[in-house]
Amino acid sequence: MSVFVVDGGRRLSGEVKVQGSKNSALPILAATLLCRGESVLHNCPRLSDVEASLAILRYIGCTARREGDTVIVDTGSVTRFEIPPELMHRMRSSIIFLGAMIARFDRVRMTFPGGCELGPRPIDLHLSALREMGVEIGEEHGELDCRVRDTLHGANISLPVPSVGATENIMIAAALATGTTVISNAAREPEIVDLADYLNACGAEIHGAGESTVVIDGVESLSPAVHTMIPDRIVAATLMSAAAATGSDILMRGIIPSHLRSVFPVFRNSGCEITVKREGVRISAPYRLQSPKLIRTMPYPGFPTDAQAPVMSMAAVADGMTVFVENIFTSRYSHVSELCRFGADIRVEGKVAVVDGVKRLLSANVRAQDLRGAAALVVAALCAVGKSEISGIEYLERGYEDFELALSSLGADVKKI
């Protein structure tokens, strides 16, 4: 297993290009199954989760190859409609293959997914929606056996919560279903829009993506397309947290500022100057941050739960108290105990974390337990005085491409060993 060794206390400077979005890549890779032929996906990040998706595609008979940041997937020779447990368990997002394989084969066998332990993320919303669309689902000993007895058809589906994964699975399945599907209380994330853009480029009829009501008119067939994935807004928020925590000035290229509309105010309230330019977004942090006061995670367009952990590392060295309220996942404070090893002053009660900012953090040896928690520990190590060692980097590599190289290009002293 690899570790990061970080010699902290250095200010960052320069510019960095933000990678393609992990949360766009995974559903779009699954959606390539709806097209018989070769799809070309640009700006596809090199991540362990992406490699897990490609492994699933190859297992069921697709060919997939990478050329730099471009992935080419040919789904013309698919031969299997099941995914083995060892592939399903590599990531939570493997459930996104459910809707795609139902649409392609009218049949799928798979186990429940794996991935980071963030508390309950039940897939019952996915299953109940597909049942409304004519899918019979058998569940036994953690295995799903799904098949379409008659016809996969459209339905009016009202989600009790705006689940991103359920919205994506419904959109993918509905693209080739007979009739019209209407999703009420749909997730509105930019990654939903990106998926719809890819599917529409393939010939789908999806309207309203990015709004609370999405309408999908099923079509008979889709054709492969060329698509460029959006940049990763969570990686951008992490880089902003690193810059803020270290009192730095950096320019991020290749991001879409509107995707960070709920994130910018947190940094501005902390005393950072954010400038949107043609070439990118520049963040310039003061010598000492002010507390951002209150941060509540909410479904998009609210503050993203995925940015909570790295922003908490920034708040740990801000002047004053910051209150975090985690409204999405029940177990998303696993990084807190490790941040406290750096000298952070954080108390957790249920879904609330109270952070009393300290003047400085000190180096520590810590272990990541999930993806965004790993990013938080890297941010803390960057601003801590002394040399820190971070293990559990395999979690970080699920969502951050060559993160040590990106940070080193900005002047950080980060080595992967």
C-alpha positions as CSV (number, residue, x, y, z in Angstrom):
1,M,0.0,0.0,0.0
2,S,1.2,3.5,-0.8
3,V,1.5,6.4,1.6
4,F,1.8,10.2,1.2
5,V,4.7,11.9,3.0
6,V,3.9,15.6,3.3
7,D,6.4,18.2,4.5
8,G,3.9,20.9,5.4
9,G,3.9,24.6,6.1
10,R,4.6,25.7,2.5
11,R,2.6,28.2,0.6
12,L,1.3,27.2,-2.8
13,S,1.5,29.2,-6.0
14,G,1.0,28.8,-9.7
15,E,-1.7,27.1,-11.8
16,V,-3.2,23.7,-12.1
17,K,-5.6,22.0,-14.5
18,V,-8.6,20.4,-12.8
19,Q,-9.2,16.7,-13.9
20,G,-12.4,15.4,-15.4
21,S,-15.3,14.5,-13.1
22,K,-15.3,11.2,-11.4
23,N,-19.0,11.4,-10.7
24,S,-19.7,12.0,-14.4
25,A,-17.3,9.4,-15.7
26,L,-18.9,6.4,-13.8
27,P,-22.5,6.8,-15.0
28,I,-21.4,7.7,-18.6
29,L,-19.2,4.6,-18.8
30,A,-22.2,2.5,-17.8
31,A,-24.4,4.3,-20.2
32,T,-22.1,3.3,-23.1
33,L,-23.8,-0.1,-22.9
34,L,-26.9,1.4,-24.5
35,C,-25.0,2.0,-27.7
36,R,-23.8,-0.8,-29.9
37,G,-20.4,0.5,-31.1
38,E,-17.5,2.7,-30.1
39,S,-18.0,5.7,-27.8
40,V,-15.1,8.2,-27.4
41,L,-15.0,9.9,-24.0
42,H,-12.6,12.8,-23.5
43,N,-11.4,14.3,-20.2
44,C,-11.9,10.9,-18.4
45,P,-9.9,10.8,-15.2
46,R,-7.4,8.0,-14.5
47,L,-8.9,6.8,-11.2
48,S,-9.2,3.4,-9.5
49,D,-13.1,3.8,-9.6
50,V,-12.9,4.4,-13.3
51,E,-10.6,1.4,-13.8
52,A,-13.2,-0.6,-11.8
53,S,-15.9,0.5,-14.2
54,L,-13.7,-0.4,-17.2
55,A,-13.1,-3.8,-15.6
56,I,-16.8,-4.4,-15.4
57,L,-17.2,-3.4,-19.1
58,R,-14.4,-5.7,-20.2
59,Y,-15.8,-8.6,-18.1
60,I,-19.2,-8.5,-19.9
61,G,-17.5,-8.4,-23.3
62,C,-16.7,-4.8,-24.2
63,T,-13.4,-3.6,-25.3
64,A,-12.0,-0.5,-23.6
65,R,-8.7,1.3,-24.0
66,R,-7.2,4.6,-22.8
67,E,-5.2,7.1,-24.9
68,G,-4.1,9.8,-22.4
69,D,-7.2,11.3,-20.9
70,T,-9.5,9.8,-23.6
71,V,-11.2,6.4,-23.1
72,I,-12.6,4.5,-26.1
73,V,-15.3,1.9,-25.3
74,D,-16.7,-0.5,-27.9
75,T,-19.9,-2.2,-26.6
76,G,-20.7,-4.1,-29.8
77,S,-19.7,-7.6,-28.5
78,V,-21.2,-7.9,-25.1
79,T,-21.7,-11.5,-24.0
80,R,-22.6,-11.5,-20.3
81,F,-25.5,-10.1,-18.3
82,E,-24.0,-10.7,-14.8
83,I,-21.3,-8.9,-12.8
84,P,-19.3,-11.0,-10.3
85,P,-19.1,-10.0,-6.6
86,E,-15.4,-9.1,-6.7
87,L,-16.1,-6.4,-9.3
88,M,-19.3,-5.1,-7.7
89,H,-17.6,-4.8,-4.3
90,R,-14.8,-2.5,-5.6
91,M,-17.0,0.6,-5.5
92,R,-20.5,1.9,-4.5
93,S,-21.2,3.4,-7.9
94,S,-21.2,-0.1,-9.5
95,I,-25.0,-0.1,-8.9
96,I,-25.2,2.4,-11.9
97,F,-24.7,-0.7,-14.2
98,L,-28.2,-1.9,-13.1
99,G,-30.2,0.4,-15.3
100,A,-27.8,0.1,-18.2
101,M,-27.8,-3.7,-18.3
102,I,-31.6,-3.9,-17.9
103,A,-31.9,-1.5,-20.9
104,R,-29.4,-3.6,-23.0
105,F,-30.3,-7.1,-22.0
106,D,-33.7,-7.1,-20.2
107,R,-31.8,-9.1,-17.6
108,V,-29.0,-8.6,-15.0
109,R,-27.5,-10.5,-12.1
110,M,-25.3,-8.7,-9.6
111,T,-24.6,-8.4,-5.9
112,F,-25.0,-5.3,-3.8
113,P,-22.2,-2.8,-4.3
114,G,-19.2,-2.0,-2.1
115,G,-17.1,1.2,-1.6
116,C,-16.6,3.8,1.1
117,E,-18.6,3.2,4.4
118,L,-20.5,6.5,4.7
119,G,-23.6,5.1,6.5
120,P,-26.7,3.7,4.8
121,R,-27.0,4.4,1.1
122,P,-29.9,2.0,0.3
123,I,-30.5,1.1,-3.3
124,D,-34.3,0.6,-2.6
125,L,-35.0,3.8,-4.6
126,H,-33.3,2.3,-7.6
127,L,-35.1,-1.0,-7.3
128,S,-38.6,0.5,-6.7
129,A,-38.2,2.8,-9.7
130,L,-37.2,0.0,-12.0
131,R,-40.1,-2.1,-10.7
132,E,-42.5,0.7,-11.8
133,M,-40.9,0.4,-15.2
134,G,-41.7,-3.3,-15.5
135,V,-38.6,-4.9,-14.0
136,E,-39.1,-8.0,-11.8
137,I,-36.4,-8.1,-9.1
138,G,-35.5,-11.0,-6.9
139,E,-33.3,-10.4,-3.8
140,E,-31.6,-13.2,-2.0
141,H,-28.5,-13.3,0.2
142,G,-27.2,-10.0,-1.1
143,E,-27.8,-10.9,-4.7
144,L,-30.1,-9.2,-7.3
145,D,-31.7,-11.1,-10.1
146,C,-33.6,-8.6,-12.4
147,R,-35.4,-9.3,-15.6
148,V,-38.1,-7.6,-17.8
149,R,-40.9,-10.1,-18.3
150,D,-42.8,-8.1,-20.9
151,T,-41.6,-4.7,-21.9
152,L,-39.4,-2.1,-20.2
153,H,-41.8,0.9,-20.2
154,G,-42.0,4.5,-19.0
155,A,-43.5,5.5,-15.7
156,N,-44.2,8.5,-13.5
157,I,-41.6,8.2,-10.7
158,S,-41.5,10.5,-7.7
159,L,-38.4,10.2,-5.6
160,P,-38.8,10.7,-1.9
161,V,-35.3,12.3,-1.9
162,P,-33.3,13.6,-4.8
163,S,-31.0,10.7,-5.1
164,V,-28.2,11.1,-7.7
165,G,-27.7,7.4,-8.3
166,A,-31.4,6.7,-8.6
167,T,-31.9,9.6,-11.0
168,E,-29.1,8.3,-13.1
169,N,-30.3,4.7,-13.2
170,I,-33.8,5.8,-14.1
171,M,-32.5,8.1,-16.9
172,I,-30.3,5.4,-18.4
173,A,-33.0,2.7,-18.3
174,A,-35.7,5.0,-19.5
175,A,-33.7,6.1,-22.6
176,L,-34.5,2.8,-24.3
177,A,-37.9,2.1,-22.6
178,T,-41.2,2.2,-24.4
179,G,-43.1,5.4,-23.7
180,T,-42.3,8.4,-21.5
181,T,-40.8,8.5,-18.1
182,V,-41.2,11.4,-15.7
183,I,-38.9,11.8,-12.7
184,S,-40.2,14.1,-10.0
185,N,-37.9,15.4,-7.3
186,A,-34.9,14.4,-9.5
187,A,-31.3,15.2,-8.5
188,R,-30.1,18.4,-10.1
189,E,-26.3,17.9,-9.9
190,P,-24.1,19.0,-12.9
191,E,-23.2,15.4,-13.3
192,I,-26.8,14.6,-14.1
193,V,-26.8,17.2,-16.8
194,D,-23.5,15.7,-18.2
195,L,-25.0,12.2,-18.4
196,A,-28.1,13.6,-20.2
197,D,-25.8,15.5,-22.6
198,Y,-24.0,12.3,-23.5
199,L,-27.2,10.3,-23.9
200,N,-28.8,13.0,-26.0
201,A,-25.7,13.1,-28.2
202,C,-26.3,9.3,-28.7
203,G,-29.9,10.1,-29.8
204,A,-31.8,9.9,-26.5
205,E,-34.7,12.3,-25.8
206,I,-34.1,13.7,-22.3
207,H,-35.5,17.0,-21.2
208,G,-35.2,19.0,-18.0
209,A,-31.9,17.5,-16.7
210,G,-30.6,19.8,-14.0
211,E,-34.2,20.7,-12.9
212,S,-36.4,18.9,-10.4
213,T,-38.5,17.3,-13.1
214,V,-36.8,15.3,-15.9
215,V,-38.8,13.9,-18.8
216,I,-37.4,11.0,-20.9
217,D,-39.1,9.9,-24.1
218,G,-37.8,6.4,-24.8
219,V,-36.3,5.7,-28.3
220,E,-35.8,2.4,-30.1
221,S,-32.0,2.6,-30.3
222,L,-28.9,4.8,-29.6
223,S,-25.7,5.4,-31.5
224,P,-22.2,5.9,-30.1
225,A,-21.0,9.4,-29.6
226,V,-18.0,11.5,-28.8
227,H,-18.3,13.3,-25.5
228,T,-16.1,15.5,-23.2
229,M,-16.8,15.1,-19.5
230,I,-17.1,18.1,-17.3
231,P,-14.4,19.1,-14.8
232,D,-14.5,17.7,-11.2
233,R,-16.0,20.4,-9.0
234,I,-15.1,18.5,-5.8
235,V,-11.4,18.3,-6.8
236,A,-11.6,22.1,-7.4
237,A,-13.1,22.6,-3.9
238,T,-10.3,20.5,-2.5
239,L,-7.7,22.5,-4.2
240,M,-9.4,25.7,-2.9
241,S,-9.3,24.3,0.6
242,A,-5.6,23.5,0.3
243,A,-4.9,27.1,-1.0
244,A,-7.0,28.6,1.8
245,A,-5.4,26.5,4.6
246,T,-1.9,27.4,3.5
247,G,-2.5,31.1,2.8
248,S,-1.8,30.6,-0.9
249,D,-2.6,32.1,-4.3
250,I,-3.4,29.6,-7.1
251,L,-5.2,29.6,-10.4
252,M,-7.3,26.6,-11.4
253,R,-7.8,26.0,-15.1
254,G,-10.6,24.1,-16.8
255,I,-13.4,24.4,-14.2
256,I,-16.9,25.6,-14.7
257,P,-17.5,28.4,-12.1
258,S,-21.3,28.0,-12.0
259,H,-20.8,24.5,-10.6
260,L,-19.1,26.0,-7.5
261,R,-21.8,28.6,-6.8
262,S,-22.5,27.2,-3.4
263,V,-18.9,26.8,-2.5
264,F,-17.5,30.2,-3.3
265,P,-19.4,32.0,-0.5
266,V,-17.7,29.8,2.1
267,F,-14.3,30.8,1.0
268,R,-15.2,34.5,0.6
269,N,-16.7,34.5,4.1
270,S,-13.3,33.1,5.3
271,G,-11.5,36.1,3.8
272,C,-10.4,34.6,0.5
273,E,-10.5,36.6,-2.7
274,I,-12.0,34.6,-5.6
275,T,-11.7,35.9,-9.2
276,V,-13.3,34.3,-12.2
277,K,-11.2,34.9,-15.3
278,R,-11.3,33.6,-18.8
279,E,-8.4,31.3,-18.1
280,G,-9.8,29.9,-14.9
281,V,-10.6,30.7,-11.3
282,R,-8.1,32.3,-9.0
283,I,-8.2,32.0,-5.2
284,S,-6.0,34.2,-3.0
285,A,-6.1,33.5,0.7
286,P,-5.2,35.8,3.6
287,Y,-2.4,34.9,6.1
288,R,-5.1,33.9,8.7
289,L,-8.5,32.7,7.7
290,Q,-11.7,33.8,9.4
291,S,-14.3,31.2,10.4
292,P,-17.0,30.6,7.7
293,K,-19.4,30.2,10.7
294,L,-22.0,27.7,9.4
295,I,-21.9,25.1,6.7
296,R,-24.9,22.8,5.9
297,T,-24.5,20.1,3.3
298,M,-27.5,19.9,1.0
299,P,-28.5,18.4,-2.3
300,Y,-27.4,20.5,-5.3
301,P,-27.5,23.4,-5.6
302,G,-26.7,23.4,-1.9
303,F,-23.2,23.0,-0.4
304,P,-21.9,19.5,-1.5
305,T,-21.4,16.8,1.1
306,D,-18.3,15.7,-0.8
307,A,-16.6,19.1,-0.1
308,Q,-17.4,18.9,3.7
309,A,-14.3,17.0,4.7
310,P,-11.6,19.1,2.9
311,V,-13.3,22.4,3.9
312,M,-13.3,21.2,7.5
313,S,-9.5,21.0,7.4
314,M,-9.5,24.6,6.2
315,A,-11.9,25.6,9.1
316,A,-9.6,23.9,11.6
317,V,-7.0,26.7,11.2
318,A,-9.5,29.6,10.8
319,D,-10.0,32.2,13.5
320,G,-13.2,31.4,15.3
321,M,-15.8,28.7,15.4
322,T,-17.4,26.9,12.5
323,V,-20.4,24.6,12.8
324,F,-20.9,21.8,10.2
325,V,-24.3,20.1,9.7
326,E,-24.1,17.0,7.6
327,N,-27.5,16.4,6.1
328,I,-26.7,13.8,3.5
329,F,-24.8,10.9,5.1
330,T,-25.0,9.7,8.7
331,S,-21.3,8.5,9.0
332,R,-19.3,11.2,7.2
333,Y,-17.1,12.4,10.1
334,S,-14.6,9.5,10.1
335,H,-11.9,12.0,9.3
336,V,-12.5,14.0,12.5
337,S,-10.5,11.8,14.8
338,E,-7.5,11.9,12.4
339,L,-7.7,15.7,12.1
340,C,-7.5,15.9,15.8
341,R,-4.2,14.1,15.7
342,F,-2.9,17.2,13.9
343,G,-4.1,19.3,16.8
344,A,-7.4,20.3,15.4
345,D,-10.2,21.1,18.0
346,I,-13.3,19.4,16.7
347,R,-16.3,18.0,18.6
348,V,-19.0,15.8,17.0
349,E,-22.5,15.2,18.2
350,G,-24.7,13.3,15.7
351,K,-24.8,15.2,12.4
352,V,-23.2,18.3,13.9
353,A,-19.5,19.0,14.1
354,V,-18.2,22.1,15.9
355,V,-14.7,23.2,14.9
356,D,-12.8,25.7,17.0
357,G,-10.0,27.0,14.9
358,V,-6.4,26.8,16.1
359,K,-3.5,29.0,15.1
360,R,-1.6,26.0,13.6
361,L,-1.6,22.3,13.1
362,L,1.4,20.0,13.8
363,S,2.5,17.1,11.8
364,A,1.1,13.6,12.5
365,N,0.9,10.1,11.1
366,V,-2.7,9.4,10.1
367,R,-4.8,7.0,8.2
368,A,-7.6,7.7,5.7
369,Q,-10.9,5.7,6.0
370,D,-12.8,7.1,2.9
371,L,-12.3,9.1,-0.2
372,R,-13.1,12.7,0.9
373,G,-11.7,12.1,4.3
374,A,-8.4,11.2,2.7
375,A,-8.5,14.6,0.9
376,A,-9.1,16.3,4.2
377,L,-6.0,14.7,5.7
378,V,-3.9,15.9,2.8
379,V,-5.2,19.4,3.2
380,A,-4.4,19.3,6.9
381,A,-0.9,17.9,6.3
382,L,-0.2,20.7,3.8
383,C,-0.7,23.4,6.4
384,A,0.7,21.5,9.4
385,V,4.2,22.3,10.6
386,G,6.6,19.3,10.0
387,K,6.5,16.1,8.1
388,S,3.3,14.0,8.1
389,E,2.6,10.5,6.8
390,I,-0.9,9.6,5.4
391,S,-1.8,6.0,4.8
392,G,-5.0,4.7,3.2
393,I,-4.1,6.6,0.0
394,E,-6.0,3.9,-2.0
395,Y,-9.1,5.8,-0.9
396,L,-7.8,9.0,-2.3
397,E,-7.0,7.4,-5.6
398,R,-10.6,6.5,-6.1
399,G,-11.3,10.2,-6.9
400,Y,-8.1,12.2,-7.3
401,E,-5.8,11.6,-10.3
402,D,-2.1,11.9,-9.5
403,F,-2.9,14.3,-6.7
404,E,0.6,14.4,-5.4
405,L,1.8,15.6,-8.8
406,A,-0.8,18.3,-9.0
407,L,0.1,19.6,-5.5
408,S,3.8,19.3,-6.2
409,S,3.4,21.5,-9.4
410,L,2.0,24.2,-7.0
411,G,5.1,24.0,-4.8
412,A,3.9,21.5,-2.1
413,D,6.3,18.9,-0.8
414,V,4.3,15.7,-1.3
415,K,5.8,12.3,-2.1
416,K,4.0,9.1,-2.8
417,I,6.0,6.1,-1.4
